[in-house]
Amino acid sequence: MRCDICDHESAKWDLPPSRWTREIWICTWCFAVVRVGGDGATVRQAYSEWDLRWEAAWTDMLPDARRHAYGYFRRTLCGIERPDLTGSPFGMWGGGRDECPDCTAAARAIDARWPEDRRDDLGRILAPASGPAPVHPSERDPLPDELGHPDIRLPETRRSPHTRVPVGPQRTYGVIGDGPSAVRLPACWAGYGIGPYRPYDEQDRTFAWFQAYAPDSVPPLDEASFVGDYAWFGEIGEPLDHRTAVTDRIAAELARDGLELPADFLALITRAGLHRCLDRVGGGAWTDVAGPVPSPLDPADRLVAFFRDQQSCLVWYLYLHHNGQSAVVSSDRDLTSEPGLRYGPDGEVVVPKPPELFWNAPSTEIFAYRFFVEGSLIDAIEERRRPDEVDPEHLAYLAHYLPGVGDGGRARRGAGADSGEGAVGRGAPPF
């Protein structure tokens, strides 16, 4: 394909087809972008100014990836190549003071290649649609034998000890540590809605697209079956050097305080098979490791951020108590960065509220299991899969939400209803 802007050759971007786009072509000279839609329509995108056009680069293999502009084909505009390099879905590049000067020079040079008389058009249809676009399964009603249909019958599901989903009560608060210094937090599970089975109904507190479901409303897990090996996931692979470089720095800082990262946390962040497995089912949430930082509840404890939603409306942390215990907690505050000043309607400085922490899981592996299973179920429902196409253990999890199996936790909604007295964090409001 030749570019209709500069008549240079275009190269096909090696992205897999999506529900919206069959192919994407990039001009090798002026970087004009041509998309072939699901209906076959071929459209060249409109011109954009040099500082509004590029996505920020995103890779685990550069400590300052966002300083660079993503130039497609796993390269930055300044020529850095990494096998996992892509454009960040969480921000654009251009005009920042600390951005790569070589990327800026390249962006300006590419901008100069667009003729002035071609900059005002709103894009161009190079070929009309050849037929209707295929309908994605999520855009039609589920059939009677597909997940999401109100009359679907799941096969008989086996429960613990055959699966990790037993029948039993859940905790309503979480305790990290022992004795007077123990941190006791209101417990909840912050998750997406799971189709019609667990709706995102805003009946509980919400953080963007996540809802804080009461612990007794989500499927209980056989916690003793999680021993840190991620056996439920399959092959976890060997540690990745560029990921151990991240965790080694954090581990060294924690060691000075007599703390260490649990093995299951290290596995999730560094192992080739597990790395970013939650991102792939996360609906926009992504792995982002930062810290350690002191806990706002006890300066002797530490927090390591490792997962966040795409707008940082919710951030998950590994909470490391100074006695060696740990758990996964979450907050609607990014505690790894200093908040900027906020002003009231009359120009007065508004003092931020103390951060709230919520207990989510007793270990990293258990957090990963629940998040991964729920994300996989959401994908299965959107893709209208049949029960026999879904992991039986995931069906056991989903069965909790069917009538007669779990009551959905609506009898007792308050995630902090039994948070207790005399413990750090007891002042957090119930949901």
N, C-alpha and C positions, 0 to 999 in steps of 0.2 A: 504494500500500500504506500502510495506517495502522498506527501503532505500537501493539502490544498492551499496552505499559507506560503510555504517557501519552496515547494517542489522537491524537497529532500525525501529520502526513504524514511519510512516509519518502521518501528520494531514492535512486535507483539509482546505485551507484558505477560509474564508467565504466572498470572493469577488464575486460579480455578474459576470456572463459570459460577455465577451466583443466580439467585432468583430474578435479579433485575438486569444483569449484564452477561452476555455471552463472551465477549472479547473486549480488550482495551489495547489500543495502539498508541505509541508515543513517537512523535517525530524526533529523529536523532539530532536535529539542528535547532529548531525553535521550540521543541518540546510541546507542540500542540497535541492535545489529547483527543482521540476519537474513540467513541464507545459504540459497540454493537449491542443493542438491547435484546431482550428476550424475544421481542417480536420481529427481530431482524433489522429494525431501523438503525441506520448508521449516522451518528451525529458527532460533528466536531464541536468541542466546547468553545465557549466565548473567551475572549482575551481577558486577562486579569493583570492588574499592576504587579510589579515584581515583588512587592512586600505583602501582597495579599494572596499570592498564588500557591505557595508551597506549604506542605505539611512539615511539621517538625519531625526530625528523624527519631526513630525509636529502636533501641537495641539494648540488650543486656551487656554487650561487649564494649561499650564506651561509657565512661563515667559521666560524660557531659553531652550525651547524644542530642539533647534538645537544643544545643547551640547550633546544630547543623540543620540544613534544609535537606529533605529527602528528595533525591533526584531520580527515583524509580530504579528498578532492576538491582535492588539491594546495594545502592550506592548513594552517598551524599553528593551534593552538587560540587563539593571540593574534592571528590574522588575517593573518599574512604569507603571501603567495601567490607561488609560483614555478612556471614551467612544468614543471620536472623534479622538483618536490617529491614525495616519497613517504615511506613509513615505512621505517625502517632494518631490514633483516633481521638486523642484528648487535647489537641491544641495545634494551632498554626504557627508558622515561622515567619519572621520578617519584621524589621524595624526595631528589634531589641538592642540594647546597648552592649550586651555581652555575647552577641551572636558571632559566629565564625566569619571573619573578614573575607576568607577565600570563598565561602558560600555566597556571601553578599556580592562579591565581584562577579561570580559566575551567574548569579540571578540577574544582575544588571546587564551582563553581556547577552544573555538569552533574551531578555526583554527587548534589547535593541534590535534583535533579528525580526521582530514583528513589524511589518510595514505600517506606517501611521494610518494609511487609509483602510486597514483591515482591523483596526482596534475597536471600532464602534459597533460592529455587528454582534448580534446576540447568539452567535453560533450558527452552524449551517448543517442542514440535513443533506448528507452525501448520498444516502440511499433510503427510500421509503420502507416502511414496514412490509414484510413479506407475508404476514399473517398474524393472527392473534398471538399474544404472548402466552406461554404455558401458565396455567393457573397453579400457584403454589398450594400445596395441601391445606395450609393454614387459612387460605382465603375461601374455603368452602366448608360447609357443615360436615362434621364427621359422620361416617356411615355407622350403622348399628354395631358392626364388629370392630370399630376403631376406638382407640382411647379418646376420651372427651365426649363420647356420645352418652346421654343420660341413662340409656338402658344397657350399657356395656356390662358384661359379666366377666370378671377376672377368674382365671383358673384357681383352683384351691391352692393357697399359698402355705408353704411350710414355715414354721416359726422357730425361734431359738430352741435347741442349739443348732438347727440346720441353717439358719440365717442369722444375721446380726440384728434383726428386728424382733424383739420379744414382745410379750404383753406385760405391761407393768406400769407403775407410776413414774413420773418424772419429778426432778427437783424443781423447786420454785425460787431457789436462790443458789448462789455459788459461793463457796468459801475457798480462799487460796491462802495457805499458811496454817500455822497452829498457834494456839494460845492467844494472849492479849493482842499480839500484832497481826492476827489473821485479818485478811481483807474479805469482807462479806458483801456481795453485790447482788442486786436484783438480776434474776436470770431471764433471758428471753432467747428466741431464735429469730434473727433478722434475716428474712428470706423473701424471695419473690413469691407471688401467687403461683400455684400449680394448677393452671387451667381452672375448670369448674370444681375441682376436688378441694382446693384450698384457695379461695378467691382472695385477691388483693382488694379488700372491701373497706379499708381504712377504719375498721372498727378498733384497731389497736394503733399505737403510735407508729408513724411512718418516717422513713428516711429516704427521700426521693422514691425510687421504685421498690424499696425494701420495706417490709412491714415487720414490726416486732411482735411475733406470735408468742403467746404465753407458752411456757415449757410443757405444760400438760396438754397442749393442743397439737403437739408434733409427735411423730412416732418415737417411742422409746428405743434406745439402742443398748445392746448388750456390751457395755463398756469393757468388760473383762476380755472380750474377744479381740480388742484392738491392742496389739503388743508392739506397735511401731514398725512393722514390716510391710505394711500396705499390701497384704496378701490379697485383699479384695480387688485391688487395682490390676494386678498382673505384673508384668516385667517392669521394674522401676529403673533399670539401667544403672550405669556407672556415674559417679560425680562428674559434673562439667567444670572444667578449670575456671572458666569465666564466672561461674556462680560461686564456687568455693572462695574465689577472691573477695566476693562480697561478704560471705558469712565469716571468713577468717578475720576480717577487720572487726566485725561486730563481736566475735568470740574473744578477740584479744582485749577489747575494751571491757567486756563483761568479766573476764578473768581477773582484772585489777580490782573488781568488787567482789570477788569470790563466787561469781555466778557462771553458769555455762548454758549453752543452747541445747535443748533436748535433741536426741537423735532423730525423732520423727519430724521435728521442725527442719533440721538440716537436710533430711531426705526430700521433703517437699520442695525446698528451695533449690537444691543442687543436683538432684538425680535427673538424668537425661529423660527418663520416661515420665516422671512426675512434674518436671519443671513446666510451669504454666498450664498444667492440666485443668486447673480451675478457671483459668482465663477462657479456655475453649468452650466451657459451658456456662460462663459467668454473665452472659448478657450485657457485657460492657464493663463488668468489674475486672480488675487486673492486679497481677502480682507486682508489688512495689515495696521493696525491703528498705527500711530506713531505721536509724537508731544506733545504739540504745539511748533512751532518754529517761530521766527520773519519773517515777510514777507521781501523779498529783495527789495520791492518797497516802503515800509513805515514801519519803526521799531515799530510803534504803532499797526500795524495789525499783525494777527497771521495766521499760516497755520497748518492744521491738515491733514496729509496724511492718506488715507483710502483705496486706491485701486491702484494696479500697474500691469503692464504686467509681465510675468514670468521672464524676464531678466532686469526688471526695466528700460527699454528703455523709458517708459512713466509712470508717476506717477500722480494720481489724488489727489487733495487736496480740503478740505473745506477752502475757504478763508474767514476769519472773519475780517471785517473792524472795526476799533475802534469806529465807530458810531452805531454799532449793526447790520448792514446789512451783508449778507453773500452770497456766490455763490460757485459753483464748478468750479475749474480751473485745468489746467494740465500743466506739464512741462516735458521735457526730462531729467531733473536733479532731483536726490533724495536729497532734501533739508534737510532731517532729519539726514543725516550723513555727516561727514566732508570728502571732497574729498582728496584723496592722492595726493602727488606731481606728476606732469607729466613733462616729459623731452622731449626736442626737439632732432633733429638728431645729434646735436653737444654737447649734454649733458646739455644744458641750461634748466633752469626751465621755463616751459610754464605757464603763468598766465591764468587761465580759463576765458572764456568769462562770462559776467554777465548772470545769468539765465533768461530764457524767460518764461513768463506765458501766457497761453491762456484761455480765458473765454469759458466754455463749457455748463453750465446750470445755471439757476437762483436759483435752489434749489437742495438739495440732492434727493428728491423724483423724480423730473423731470429727473435728470441724470439717476437714477435707472430705471425709466420707459423706457427711450429710449434705454439704454443698454440692459435691459432685453428683450424688444420686438425684438430688432435686433438679439440678440443671439438666441432667440426662432425661429425666421424666418430662420436663418442660419441652425439651426438643422432641421427644417421642410424641407428645400430645400435639404439638404444632405440625409435625410431619404426618400426623394421622396414622401412626403405626398401630398394628394389631398386637394384642397381648403376647402372642407367641413370638413376636419380634423383639421383645423387651426382656432384659435380664430378669430372671425370676426373683432375685433378691430385691430388685427395684420395684417389682410388682408387690412384694410383701410390704415394702415401705408405703406404696400408694394405697394398699388395701386398708391402711389405718384410717383413711378418710372416707371409706365407704360406710353406709348406714349399718349400725350394729357392731362395727369394729372399733371406731373411736368416736367420741362425741364432739371432736373438733375443739375441745377446750373452752366452749362457750359458757360452761357453768361457772368457771372461775377464770376471768380474763386477766386479772392483775398479775403482771410478771413480777411485781415487787410486793405482792400481798403478804408474803411470809418472809420478808427480808430481815426481821429480827431487830433486836436492840443491842446496843453496846458494841457495835462493830463498825469498822471504817466503811464508809459508803452507804450507811443506812439512810442517809437523808435523800437519796435519789428518789424521785417521785415514781409512783406506780404507773403502769400503762393503762 
